[in-house]
Amino acid sequence: MIGASADAVEKQDKFKAKHNLKIALASDPEHDMLEAYGAWGEKTLYGRKFLGVIRKTVLIDSSGRIARIWPKVSVDGHAEEVLAAAKAL
């Protein structure tokens, strides 16, 4: 499992420590990977449009192929759903 964001490594390290995360985080300040996975784009908040990370989950199988995409992530039950899908591969 890996998480990705546009944040610098130093900021990610602080986030991991604050939340006691054990997963790896990838830093993509140039947005190359985020754009390739469709996870960087226009967002709207309170009527204001801006570019940012679009939260989604991409499950990649052991051969490196995309097995499933969750385009909109809601926290409740999401981890369990992804784990079940990974076990079914």
Secondary structure, DSSP 8 states (H G I E B T S, - for coil): -EEEESS-HHHHHHHHHHHT--SEEEE-TT-HHHHHTT-EEEEEETTEEEEEE---EEEE-TTS-EEEEESS--STTHHHHHHHHHHT-
